[in-house]
């Protein structure tokens, strides 16, 4: 008991320091010093300007008492939009913008300044904002008494969840099934990592936590103090970085919780022990710490009706434990999942019944979203972001909105991305991937849903603190506030030995206006290098010829289509020849087809028997799953067919493989597996 009290005192000390920073602008009760901006001055300069874009520099000087945590608000006079920002993060609603401090520049002493910069878009006129407010006080350049009292009271659940957008997941770390957070090959979490996440513009961090290896398997099912200490430490990193934080019970859902129907007494006891410990530990944490009852709840060997009842019981138990612990937990926002965190209507309805029965205004719902499954994993020939994929996004988010948000119950999309990333981030072609992320970000904003990106280390490098795919990040960042233009493709293939002709692409402005086509820092000449007619962009043969140069295979140039706002759209100019394959043989455990890709890229693969029926896994379709049933290796020059493919191929029966490439070329190849040995040929 003494140990618990000491730990609680340590948390209070941390929380008291952090709450003044984390709560600014959220309308929660904080020390008055956070709002003591009795005088301020803003120097706003247009550092550079070009067609459709500009760079702004902003310097904020505080003439009042010291500030710990700041918001600077203004209104753009001519419809300008911020497309990128540094040394601050921002939110916007129409012309209204709020820039907010990062963890490292939250304090402004009296007569001191902070600066930040941004890139923006403009059209017609690029006027200077007429007024700026620092923490709600208009900056006049002189010291005045505050005319607006500081906000009081706590934020509503809707306001809290809205302030969490956008969010990021610390995946495969504290949720790793093993003895240590590094068990799944991610480094230990540091304050530096969390600060860097905040610096990317994220406002919340979801910290998935698996408890099984850190909890006694016998009553009273105590959780290791050292593990609780580590969880508290990482949560402290998030608060120190001015982030909202969401903690949960994670992979336990399929380790022991899913046995609830047959082992109810033990499951409920273990569940109660964990949440009792957490409720005690975080009783006095700031309201920016949220609890999620369980991740992706599922139950073995039961029908959905029974499973819904079991989940209802867990969610009610969670609510009783946390609310009964008092302190900040009496009003803390609690997050309840649907069954499987699915937005199917029956699961939404069941959770809606639970929330209605609890009659608690400080509840939020959570679902997960990984897109239209065939597209998300690239199977059954769904290689493109098409109308069906878009409709799936809209239906999923519409149902979540209609059931909850429209009734003042916020929704957190606690995980989102593409399932194919689990196998390979190249499972979905780059341009098609970017269209998906652009539209999800846009449509979630339309439905007031908070998104928390699933990242198990495949997106943000936790050692170098850099994005592994900067195009993807740029597209996501733009989607937080605006839309980005895209095109029918991000690739233009020109046959190496063929005649170079004009090439046209369909533009998808998405509410923006096409501005120009750029090569590096050079704006190409409209009418000479390219033309635009309606929504059709045509790159002229003469310019393509110069870009192709020696016409060796591969990407010869990257053009960028720039729009009035959002991220630019890359268009790669590629010289190619039809890929070629060679006969080979080998073991089914390591079989790979020697392939000269000749500048081309693989889109998908079909597998059929002689009678035209589907061969291999997913035998309901001839088109196999990318990176599961087949996988290209461009550097090694081969396409591998793993054991998972051969496990579902009839022994001794010839299989026709048809490889579809993004250039539009196809190549046919034949394989036969017998007793674990495979032969491959061109006929």
C-alpha positions as CSV (number, residue, x, y, z in Angstrom):
1,X,0.0,0.0,0.0
2,X,2.8,2.4,0.8
3,X,4.4,1.8,-2.6
4,X,1.1,2.7,-4.3
5,X,0.9,6.0,-2.4
6,X,4.5,6.9,-3.2
7,X,3.8,6.2,-6.9
8,X,0.7,8.3,-6.8
9,X,2.5,11.2,-5.3
10,X,5.2,10.9,-8.1
11,X,2.4,11.0,-10.7
12,X,0.7,14.1,-9.1
13,X,4.1,15.9,-9.2
14,X,4.4,15.1,-12.9
15,X,0.8,15.9,-13.7
16,X,0.9,19.3,-11.9
17,X,3.8,20.3,-14.1
18,X,2.4,19.0,-17.3
19,X,-1.3,20.0,-17.0
20,X,-0.7,23.7,-17.5
21,X,0.9,22.9,-20.9
22,X,-1.5,20.2,-22.1
23,X,-4.7,22.0,-21.2
24,X,-4.2,25.3,-22.9
25,X,-7.0,25.9,-25.4
26,X,-9.0,23.0,-24.2
27,X,-11.2,24.9,-21.8
28,X,-10.0,23.0,-18.7
29,X,-9.0,24.4,-15.4
30,X,-5.3,25.3,-15.3
31,X,-3.1,27.7,-13.4
32,X,-3.8,31.3,-14.4
33,X,-0.2,31.8,-15.5
34,X,-0.9,29.8,-18.7
35,X,-3.3,32.6,-19.7
36,X,-1.4,35.6,-18.5
37,X,-0.7,37.2,-21.9
38,X,-1.6,40.8,-20.9
39,X,0.4,42.2,-23.9
40,X,1.9,40.8,-27.0
41,X,3.1,41.7,-30.5
42,X,3.1,39.6,-33.7
43,X,5.5,40.2,-36.6
44,X,4.0,38.4,-39.7
45,X,6.2,38.5,-42.8
46,X,5.8,37.0,-46.2
47,X,9.4,35.7,-46.6
48,X,8.9,34.5,-50.2
49,X,6.1,34.2,-52.7
50,X,5.5,32.3,-56.0
51,X,2.6,31.4,-58.2
52,X,0.1,29.8,-55.8
53,X,2.4,29.5,-52.9
54,X,4.3,31.5,-50.2
55,X,6.4,31.1,-47.1
56,X,5.3,33.0,-43.9
57,X,7.5,33.8,-40.9
58,X,5.8,34.6,-37.6
59,X,7.5,36.1,-34.5
60,X,5.5,36.3,-31.3
61,X,6.7,38.5,-28.5
62,X,5.2,38.3,-25.0
63,X,5.0,41.5,-23.0
64,X,3.0,40.1,-20.1
65,X,3.8,37.5,-17.4
66,X,5.6,34.3,-18.4
67,X,3.6,31.9,-20.5
68,X,3.8,28.1,-20.3
69,X,1.9,26.9,-23.3
70,X,0.6,29.2,-26.1
71,X,-2.0,29.3,-28.9
72,X,-1.8,32.0,-31.6
73,X,-5.0,32.6,-33.5
74,X,-5.7,34.6,-36.6
75,X,-8.0,34.7,-39.7
76,X,-6.6,34.7,-43.2
77,X,-8.2,37.6,-45.2
78,X,-8.0,36.1,-48.7
79,X,-8.6,32.3,-48.3
80,X,-5.0,31.4,-47.8
81,X,-4.2,28.0,-46.4
82,X,-1.3,26.5,-44.5
83,X,0.2,23.5,-46.3
84,X,3.2,22.9,-44.1
85,X,4.4,24.3,-40.7
86,X,7.5,24.1,-38.6
87,X,8.3,24.9,-35.0
88,X,4.5,24.8,-34.2
89,X,1.5,22.7,-35.0
90,X,-1.8,24.0,-36.3
91,X,-5.5,23.5,-36.7
92,X,-7.8,25.4,-39.0
93,X,-11.5,25.8,-39.8
94,X,-12.0,27.7,-43.0
95,X,-10.0,30.9,-42.8
96,X,-9.5,30.6,-39.0
97,X,-6.1,29.3,-37.9
98,X,-4.6,28.4,-34.6
99,X,-0.9,27.7,-34.2
100,X,0.2,25.9,-31.1
101,X,3.5,25.4,-29.3
102,X,5.5,22.2,-29.5
103,X,7.0,20.6,-26.4
104,X,10.3,22.4,-26.7
105,X,9.1,26.0,-27.3
106,X,6.0,26.1,-25.0
107,X,7.4,28.8,-22.7
108,X,7.7,32.5,-23.5
109,X,9.2,34.6,-20.7
110,X,8.3,38.3,-20.3
111,X,9.8,40.4,-23.2
112,X,10.9,37.2,-25.0
113,X,9.8,35.8,-28.3
114,X,9.2,32.6,-30.2
115,X,9.2,32.1,-34.0
116,X,7.7,29.6,-36.4
117,X,7.2,29.4,-40.1
118,X,5.0,27.8,-42.7
119,X,4.4,27.3,-46.3
120,X,1.0,28.3,-47.6
121,X,-1.2,28.5,-50.7
122,X,-2.9,31.6,-52.1
123,X,-4.8,32.8,-55.1
124,X,-5.6,36.3,-56.3
125,X,-4.5,38.3,-53.2
126,X,-2.1,37.4,-50.4
127,X,-3.1,39.9,-47.7
128,X,-1.7,40.2,-44.2
129,X,-4.0,39.1,-41.3
130,X,-5.4,42.1,-39.5
131,X,-5.4,40.7,-35.9
132,X,-3.7,38.0,-33.8
133,X,-4.7,36.7,-30.4
134,X,-2.2,35.0,-28.0
135,X,-4.0,32.7,-25.6
136,X,-7.2,34.6,-26.2
137,X,-5.7,38.1,-25.8
138,X,-5.5,40.4,-28.8
139,X,-1.9,41.4,-29.6
140,X,-1.8,45.2,-29.8
141,X,1.9,45.7,-29.1
142,X,1.3,47.1,-25.6
143,X,0.5,45.8,-22.2
144,X,-3.2,45.8,-21.1
145,X,-5.2,44.1,-18.5
146,X,-6.8,40.9,-19.6
147,X,-10.4,41.5,-20.7
148,X,-11.3,37.9,-21.1
149,X,-11.2,35.6,-18.1
150,X,-9.4,32.3,-18.5
151,X,-11.6,29.4,-19.5
152,X,-13.0,27.3,-16.6
153,X,-14.4,23.8,-16.4
154,X,-13.5,20.6,-18.2
155,X,-13.7,20.0,-21.9
156,X,-16.6,17.9,-23.1
157,X,-16.0,14.4,-24.5
158,X,-16.5,15.8,-28.0
159,X,-14.1,18.6,-27.4
160,X,-11.5,16.3,-25.9
161,X,-11.6,13.8,-28.8
162,X,-11.6,16.6,-31.4
163,X,-8.4,17.9,-29.8
164,X,-6.8,14.5,-30.2
165,X,-6.9,14.8,-34.1
166,X,-4.5,13.7,-35.6
167,X,-3.2,10.8,-33.5
168,X,-0.5,8.2,-33.8
169,X,0.0,4.7,-32.4
170,X,3.1,3.5,-30.5
171,X,2.6,0.0,-32.1
172,X,4.5,-3.2,-31.4
173,X,6.2,-1.8,-28.3
174,X,4.4,-2.0,-25.0
175,X,1.9,-4.2,-26.7
176,X,4.7,-6.7,-27.8
177,X,4.0,-10.2,-26.5
178,X,7.2,-10.9,-24.7
179,X,9.2,-9.9,-21.6
180,X,10.3,-6.5,-22.9
181,X,9.0,-3.7,-25.1
182,X,11.8,-4.4,-27.6
183,X,10.6,-8.0,-28.2
184,X,9.1,-7.1,-31.6
185,X,12.2,-5.2,-32.7
186,X,11.4,-1.7,-31.8
187,X,13.7,0.4,-29.6
188,X,12.8,1.4,-26.0
189,X,10.6,4.5,-25.9
190,X,12.3,7.7,-25.0
191,X,11.2,11.3,-24.3
192,X,13.0,12.2,-27.5
193,X,10.9,9.9,-29.6
194,X,7.6,11.2,-28.2
195,X,8.8,14.8,-28.6
196,X,9.5,14.1,-32.3
197,X,6.1,12.6,-32.8
198,X,4.6,15.8,-31.4
199,X,6.8,17.8,-33.6
200,X,5.3,16.1,-36.7
201,X,2.0,17.7,-35.8
202,X,0.3,14.9,-33.9
203,X,-1.9,15.8,-31.0
204,X,-2.4,12.4,-29.4
205,X,-0.7,9.1,-29.0
206,X,-2.3,5.8,-28.4
207,X,-0.1,3.5,-26.3
208,X,-1.3,-0.1,-26.8
209,X,-0.3,-2.3,-23.8
210,X,-0.3,-6.1,-23.4
211,X,-0.3,-7.2,-19.8
212,X,-0.2,-11.0,-19.9
213,X,3.5,-11.5,-19.3
214,X,3.4,-8.9,-16.5
215,X,0.5,-10.2,-14.6
216,X,0.3,-13.1,-12.1
217,X,-1.7,-16.0,-13.5
218,X,-3.1,-16.7,-10.0
219,X,-5.4,-14.7,-7.8
220,X,-5.2,-11.8,-7.0
221,X,-3.6,-11.4,-10.5
222,X,-1.3,-8.6,-9.5
223,X,0.5,-6.6,-12.2
224,X,4.2,-6.1,-11.8
225,X,5.0,-2.8,-10.2
226,X,8.0,-2.3,-12.5
227,X,5.8,-2.6,-15.5
228,X,3.2,-0.2,-14.2
229,X,6.1,2.2,-13.4
230,X,7.3,1.9,-17.1
231,X,3.8,2.5,-18.4
232,X,3.5,5.6,-16.2
233,X,6.8,6.8,-17.4
234,X,5.8,6.5,-21.0
235,X,2.5,8.2,-20.4
236,X,4.5,11.0,-18.7
237,X,6.6,11.4,-21.9
238,X,3.3,12.0,-23.8
239,X,2.0,14.6,-21.3
240,X,5.4,16.3,-21.2
241,X,5.2,16.6,-25.0
242,X,1.7,18.2,-24.8
243,X,-0.1,15.2,-26.2
244,X,-3.3,13.5,-25.3
245,X,-2.7,9.9,-24.5
246,X,-4.9,6.8,-24.8
247,X,-3.9,3.6,-22.9
248,X,-5.6,0.2,-23.1
249,X,-5.6,-3.6,-22.7
250,X,-4.3,-4.8,-26.0
251,X,-3.3,-8.2,-27.2
252,X,-4.7,-9.8,-24.1
253,X,-7.9,-9.7,-26.1
254,X,-6.7,-12.9,-28.0
255,X,-4.4,-14.3,-25.4
256,X,-6.8,-14.9,-22.5
257,X,-9.8,-12.5,-22.7
258,X,-11.4,-14.3,-25.6
259,X,-11.9,-17.3,-23.3
260,X,-14.5,-15.3,-21.3
261,X,-17.4,-17.6,-22.3
262,X,-15.7,-20.7,-20.9
263,X,-13.5,-19.2,-18.2
264,X,-15.6,-16.2,-17.1
265,X,-14.6,-16.0,-13.4
266,X,-10.8,-15.9,-14.1
267,X,-11.1,-13.5,-17.1
268,X,-13.2,-11.0,-15.2
269,X,-10.9,-11.2,-12.2
270,X,-7.8,-10.6,-14.3
271,X,-9.6,-7.8,-16.2
272,X,-10.7,-6.2,-12.9
273,X,-7.2,-6.5,-11.4
274,X,-5.6,-4.6,-14.4
275,X,-8.1,-1.8,-14.5
276,X,-8.1,-1.4,-10.7
277,X,-4.3,-1.0,-10.8
278,X,-4.5,1.5,-13.7
279,X,-7.4,3.5,-12.2
280,X,-5.5,3.8,-8.9
281,X,-2.2,4.7,-10.7
282,X,-3.8,7.4,-12.9
283,X,-6.5,8.6,-10.6
284,X,-5.0,12.1,-10.5
285,X,-3.6,12.2,-14.0
286,X,-4.8,15.1,-16.1
287,X,-7.9,14.7,-18.3
288,X,-5.7,14.4,-21.4
289,X,-5.1,10.8,-20.3
290,X,-7.9,8.6,-21.7
291,X,-8.7,4.9,-21.0
292,X,-9.8,2.3,-23.6
293,X,-11.4,-0.7,-22.2
294,X,-10.0,-3.4,-24.5
295,X,-8.5,-3.6,-28.0
296,X,-10.3,-5.4,-30.8
297,X,-12.5,-7.5,-28.5
298,X,-13.3,-11.0,-29.7
299,X,-14.5,-14.2,-28.1
300,X,-13.9,-17.8,-29.1
301,X,-16.5,-20.3,-30.2
302,X,-19.6,-18.1,-29.7
303,X,-22.1,-16.4,-32.0
304,X,-22.2,-12.7,-32.4
305,X,-25.2,-12.3,-30.1
306,X,-23.4,-14.0,-27.3
307,X,-20.2,-12.1,-28.0
308,X,-22.0,-8.8,-27.9
309,X,-23.3,-9.7,-24.5
310,X,-19.9,-10.6,-23.2
311,X,-18.4,-7.3,-24.5
312,X,-21.3,-5.3,-22.9
313,X,-20.4,-7.0,-19.6
314,X,-16.7,-6.1,-19.9
315,X,-17.4,-2.5,-20.9
316,X,-19.8,-2.1,-18.0
317,X,-17.3,-3.6,-15.6
318,X,-14.6,-1.3,-16.9
319,X,-16.9,1.7,-16.4
320,X,-17.8,0.7,-12.8
321,X,-14.1,0.2,-11.9
322,X,-12.8,3.5,-13.2
323,X,-15.7,5.7,-12.2
324,X,-15.7,4.1,-8.7
325,X,-12.0,5.0,-8.2
326,X,-12.9,8.7,-7.9
327,X,-10.6,11.6,-8.4
328,X,-10.0,12.6,-12.0
329,X,-11.5,9.2,-13.0
330,X,-14.9,10.4,-12.1
331,X,-15.1,12.4,-15.3
332,X,-12.2,11.1,-17.4
333,X,-13.2,10.3,-21.0
334,X,-13.6,6.5,-21.3
335,X,-13.4,4.8,-24.7
336,X,-15.5,1.8,-25.5
337,X,-15.0,-0.4,-28.6
338,X,-17.5,-2.2,-30.8
339,X,-17.1,-6.0,-31.2
340,X,-13.9,-6.5,-33.3
341,X,-13.8,-2.7,-33.4
342,X,-15.9,-3.0,-36.5
343,X,-18.3,-0.4,-37.9
344,X,-20.8,-2.9,-39.2
345,X,-24.2,-1.6,-38.2
346,X,-25.1,-4.4,-35.8
347,X,-21.9,-3.9,-33.8
348,X,-22.4,-0.1,-33.7
349,X,-26.0,-0.7,-32.5
350,X,-24.9,-3.0,-29.7
351,X,-22.3,-0.5,-28.4
352,X,-24.9,2.2,-28.7
353,X,-27.2,0.2,-26.4
354,X,-24.3,-0.1,-23.9
355,X,-23.5,3.6,-24.0
356,X,-27.2,4.5,-23.6
357,X,-27.5,2.3,-20.6
358,X,-24.5,3.8,-18.9
359,X,-25.9,7.4,-19.3
360,X,-22.5,9.0,-19.0
361,X,-21.6,12.1,-21.1
362,X,-17.9,11.4,-20.9
363,X,-17.8,8.3,-23.1
364,X,-16.4,7.8,-26.6
365,X,-16.7,5.0,-29.1
366,X,-13.9,3.5,-31.0
367,X,-13.6,1.5,-34.3
368,X,-10.6,0.5,-36.4
369,X,-10.4,1.0,-40.2
370,X,-8.0,-0.7,-42.6
371,X,-10.0,-0.1,-45.8
372,X,-11.8,-2.3,-48.3
373,X,-10.1,-5.6,-47.7
374,X,-9.3,-6.7,-51.3
375,X,-7.7,-3.3,-52.0
376,X,-6.0,-3.1,-48.6
377,X,-4.1,-6.4,-49.1
378,X,-4.0,-6.3,-53.0
379,X,-5.9,-9.5,-53.7
380,X,-8.6,-10.4,-56.3
381,X,-7.3,-7.8,-58.8
382,X,-8.1,-4.8,-56.6
383,X,-4.9,-2.9,-57.5
384,X,-6.4,0.6,-57.8
385,X,-8.2,3.1,-55.6
386,X,-11.5,2.9,-57.4
387,X,-15.1,3.9,-56.7
388,X,-15.7,0.7,-54.7
389,X,-12.8,1.4,-52.4
390,X,-14.0,5.0,-51.9
391,X,-17.6,3.9,-51.2
392,X,-16.3,1.6,-48.5
393,X,-14.6,4.5,-46.7
394,X,-17.8,6.6,-46.9
395,X,-20.0,3.8,-45.7
396,X,-17.8,3.0,-42.8
397,X,-17.5,6.6,-41.6
398,X,-21.1,7.5,-42.4
399,X,-22.3,4.7,-40.1
400,X,-20.0,5.7,-37.3
401,X,-21.1,9.3,-37.6
402,X,-24.8,8.6,-37.8
403,X,-24.8,6.3,-34.8
404,X,-22.5,8.3,-32.5
405,X,-21.2,11.7,-33.6
406,X,-24.6,12.9,-34.7
407,X,-25.8,12.0,-31.1
408,X,-22.9,13.9,-29.4
409,X,-20.8,10.7,-28.8
410,X,-17.3,11.2,-30.2
411,X,-15.6,8.5,-32.2
412,X,-11.9,7.6,-32.3
413,X,-10.7,5.6,-35.2
414,X,-8.1,4.0,-32.9
415,X,-6.2,2.3,-35.7
416,X,-6.2,2.9,-39.4
417,X,-4.0,2.2,-42.4
418,X,-3.7,-0.6,-44.9
419,X,-3.5,-4.3,-43.8
420,X,-1.1,-5.0,-46.6
421,X,1.5,-3.0,-44.7
422,X,1.8,-5.9,-42.3
423,X,3.5,-7.8,-45.2
424,X,5.1,-5.0,-47.1
425,X,4.5,-1.3,-47.4
426,X,4.8,-1.7,-51.2
427,X,1.8,-4.1,-51.3
428,X,-0.4,-1.3,-52.7
429,X,1.2,0.8,-55.5
430,X,2.4,4.2,-54.2
431,X,0.0,6.4,-56.1
432,X,-3.0,4.3,-55.3
433,X,-1.9,4.2,-51.6
434,X,-1.6,8.0,-51.5
435,X,-5.1,8.4,-53.0
436,X,-6.5,6.2,-50.2
437,X,-4.7,8.1,-47.4
438,X,-5.8,11.4,-48.9
439,X,-9.4,10.5,-49.1
440,X,-9.5,8.9,-45.6
441,X,-8.1,12.0,-44.0
442,X,-10.5,14.2,-45.9
443,X,-13.6,12.2,-45.3
444,X,-12.9,11.6,-41.6
445,X,-12.8,15.4,-41.2
446,X,-16.2,15.7,-42.9
447,X,-17.6,13.3,-40.3
448,X,-15.7,14.7,-37.3
449,X,-13.8,11.5,-36.6
450,X,-10.5,11.4,-34.9
451,X,-7.9,9.3,-36.7
452,X,-5.0,7.5,-34.9
453,X,-2.5,6.1,-37.5
454,X,-1.3,2.5,-36.8
455,X,2.5,2.5,-36.9
456,X,4.4,-0.5,-35.7
457,X,7.7,1.0,-36.9
458,X,7.0,0.8,-40.6
459,X,6.2,4.5,-41.0
460,X,8.2,6.7,-38.6
461,X,11.8,5.6,-38.0
462,X,12.2,5.5,-34.2
463,X,16.0,5.7,-34.4
464,X,16.5,8.5,-36.9
465,X,13.1,10.2,-36.3
466,X,12.4,10.4,-40.0
467,X,9.6,9.2,-42.1
468,X,10.4,6.2,-44.2
469,X,7.9,7.4,-46.9
470,X,7.9,11.2,-46.9
471,X,5.3,11.3,-49.7
472,X,2.9,9.4,-47.5
473,X,3.5,11.7,-44.5
474,X,3.1,14.8,-46.7
475,X,-0.2,13.5,-48.0
476,X,-1.4,12.7,-44.5
477,X,-0.3,16.1,-43.1
478,X,-2.1,18.0,-45.8
479,X,-5.3,16.0,-45.2
480,X,-5.4,17.2,-41.6
481,X,-6.6,20.6,-42.9
482,X,-7.3,20.5,-46.6
483,X,-7.4,18.3,-49.7
484,X,-4.7,17.5,-52.2
485,X,-5.0,17.0,-55.9
486,X,-4.1,13.7,-57.5
487,X,-4.1,12.1,-60.9
488,X,-5.1,8.9,-62.6
489,X,-1.6,7.6,-62.1
490,X,1.8,8.6,-60.7
491,X,3.6,6.7,-63.4
492,X,4.2,7.3,-67.1
493,X,5.7,4.3,-68.9
494,X,7.5,4.9,-72.2
495,X,8.8,1.8,-74.1
496,X,12.6,2.1,-74.4
497,X,12.6,1.3,-78.1
498,X,9.2,2.9,-79.0
499,X,8.3,6.2,-80.5
500,X,7.8,8.9,-77.9
501,X,4.3,10.4,-78.1
502,X,2.3,12.8,-76.0
503,X,1.0,11.2,-72.8
504,X,-2.2,12.2,-71.0
505,X,-3.3,11.8,-67.4
506,X,-6.6,12.6,-65.8
507,X,-6.3,15.1,-63.0
508,X,-8.4,14.7,-59.8
509,X,-8.2,18.2,-58.3
510,X,-10.4,17.3,-55.3
511,X,-11.6,20.9,-55.0
512,X,-8.2,22.4,-55.7
513,X,-7.0,24.2,-58.8
514,X,-4.1,22.9,-60.9
515,X,-1.2,25.5,-60.8
516,X,1.8,24.2,-62.7
517,X,4.0,21.2,-63.5
518,X,7.4,21.3,-62.0
519,X,10.7,19.5,-62.6
520,X,12.8,20.1,-59.5
521,X,12.7,23.8,-59.0
522,X,11.9,24.5,-62.6
523,X,8.3,25.3,-63.6
524,X,7.7,23.7,-67.0
525,X,6.1,25.8,-69.8
526,X,2.4,25.3,-70.4
527,X,1.7,25.0,-74.1
528,X,5.2,23.9,-74.8
529,X,6.1,21.2,-72.3
530,X,2.5,20.3,-71.3
531,X,-1.1,21.3,-71.8
532,X,-4.2,21.2,-69.6
533,X,-7.6,20.9,-71.0
534,X,-10.4,20.5,-68.5
535,X,-9.1,17.8,-66.2
536,X,-6.7,16.3,-68.7
537,X,-3.0,16.9,-68.3
538,X,-0.9,16.1,-71.4
539,X,2.8,15.9,-71.3
540,X,4.3,16.7,-74.7
541,X,6.4,14.3,-76.6
542,X,9.3,16.8,-77.0
543,X,9.6,17.3,-73.2
544,X,9.3,13.5,-72.6
545,X,12.1,12.9,-75.0
546,X,14.4,15.2,-73.2
547,X,13.4,13.7,-69.8
548,X,14.0,10.2,-71.0
549,X,17.6,11.0,-72.0
550,X,19.6,7.9,-72.7
551,X,16.4,5.8,-72.2
552,X,18.1,3.3,-70.0
553,X,15.5,1.3,-67.9
554,X,14.1,2.9,-64.8
555,X,12.8,6.2,-63.5
556,X,14.3,9.0,-65.6
557,X,12.6,12.0,-64.0
558,X,10.1,13.0,-61.4
559,X,7.7,15.7,-62.3
560,X,5.4,17.3,-59.7
561,X,1.9,18.6,-60.4
562,X,1.2,21.4,-58.0
563,X,-2.3,22.5,-57.0
564,X,-3.6,25.5,-55.1
565,X,-3.3,23.7,-51.8
566,X,-2.3,20.4,-50.4
567,X,0.6,18.1,-51.2
568,X,2.1,18.0,-54.8
569,X,1.5,15.0,-57.0
570,X,4.6,13.2,-58.2
571,X,4.6,11.8,-61.8
572,X,7.5,9.5,-62.5
573,X,8.7,9.2,-66.2
574,X,9.9,5.6,-66.7
575,X,11.7,4.0,-69.5
576,X,10.9,0.2,-69.7
577,X,10.9,-2.9,-71.8
578,X,8.6,-5.9,-71.3
579,X,9.9,-7.9,-68.4
580,X,11.5,-11.3,-69.1
581,X,11.7,-14.4,-67.0
582,X,13.9,-17.5,-67.1
583,X,13.3,-21.2,-66.6
584,X,14.4,-22.5,-63.2
585,X,13.8,-25.2,-60.6
586,X,14.1,-25.5,-56.9
587,X,12.5,-26.3,-53.6
588,X,9.0,-25.1,-52.8
589,X,10.4,-23.6,-49.6
590,X,12.7,-21.2,-51.5
591,X,11.4,-21.0,-55.1
592,X,11.9,-17.8,-57.0
593,X,11.5,-17.0,-60.7
594,X,14.6,-15.1,-62.2
595,X,13.1,-11.9,-63.6
596,X,14.5,-9.0,-65.5
597,X,12.0,-6.3,-64.6
598,X,13.5,-3.9,-67.2
599,X,12.2,-0.8,-65.4
600,X,8.7,-2.1,-64.9
601,X,6.8,-2.9,-61.7
602,X,4.6,-5.8,-60.8
603,X,0.9,-5.0,-60.1
604,X,-0.5,-8.5,-59.5
605,X,-0.4,-12.2,-60.4
606,X,-3.0,-14.7,-61.6
607,X,-2.7,-18.4,-61.0
608,X,-4.9,-21.0,-62.9
609,X,-5.0,-24.7,-63.7
610,X,-5.4,-25.8,-67.3
611,X,-9.2,-25.8,-67.0
612,X,-9.1,-22.1,-65.9
613,X,-10.0,-22.6,-62.2
614,X,-8.1,-20.7,-59.6
615,X,-4.9,-22.3,-58.2
616,X,-3.1,-21.6,-54.9
617,X,-4.5,-19.8,-51.9
618,X,-7.7,-17.7,-52.1
619,X,-9.1,-20.1,-54.6
620,X,-12.2,-18.0,-54.9
621,X,-10.2,-15.7,-57.2
622,X,-7.5,-16.2,-59.8
623,X,-5.7,-13.1,-58.6
624,X,-3.4,-13.9,-55.7
625,X,-2.5,-11.8,-52.7
626,X,0.5,-9.5,-53.1
627,X,3.4,-10.2,-50.7
628,X,1.7,-13.3,-49.4
629,X,1.3,-15.6,-52.4
630,X,4.0,-13.9,-54.4
631,X,6.6,-11.2,-53.8
632,X,8.8,-9.2,-56.3
633,X,12.4,-8.4,-55.3
634,X,13.6,-5.7,-57.7
635,X,17.1,-5.5,-56.4
636,X,17.6,-9.3,-56.5
637,X,15.8,-9.7,-59.8
638,X,13.3,-12.3,-58.9
639,X,9.7,-13.1,-58.0
640,X,9.4,-15.5,-55.1
641,X,6.5,-17.9,-54.5
642,X,6.6,-18.8,-50.8
643,X,5.5,-22.0,-49.1
644,X,2.0,-20.5,-48.4
645,X,1.4,-20.5,-52.2
646,X,2.5,-24.2,-52.7
647,X,0.5,-25.4,-49.7
648,X,-2.7,-24.8,-51.8
649,X,-1.4,-26.1,-55.2
650,X,-2.3,-29.6,-56.4
651,X,0.7,-31.8,-56.4
652,X,2.0,-32.6,-59.9
653,X,-0.6,-30.3,-61.6
654,X,0.7,-27.6,-64.0
655,X,-0.2,-24.0,-63.0
656,X,-0.3,-21.0,-65.4
657,X,1.0,-17.8,-63.9
658,X,0.1,-14.5,-65.5
659,X,2.0,-11.5,-64.2
660,X,0.4,-8.1,-64.7
661,X,2.7,-5.1,-64.7
662,X,1.9,-1.4,-64.2
663,X,3.0,-0.6,-67.7
664,X,0.2,-2.7,-69.0
665,X,2.4,-5.6,-70.1
666,X,1.7,-9.2,-69.1
667,X,4.1,-12.2,-68.9
668,X,3.0,-15.8,-68.8
669,X,5.0,-18.5,-66.9
670,X,4.3,-22.1,-66.0
671,X,5.2,-23.9,-62.8
672,X,4.7,-27.5,-61.5
673,X,5.3,-28.7,-57.9
674,X,5.8,-32.3,-57.1
675,X,6.9,-33.7,-53.8
676,X,8.3,-30.3,-52.7
677,X,10.3,-29.8,-55.9
678,X,9.2,-27.1,-58.4
679,X,10.1,-26.6,-62.0
680,X,9.4,-23.3,-63.8
681,X,9.3,-22.7,-67.6
682,X,8.2,-20.3,-70.3
683,X,6.0,-23.0,-72.0
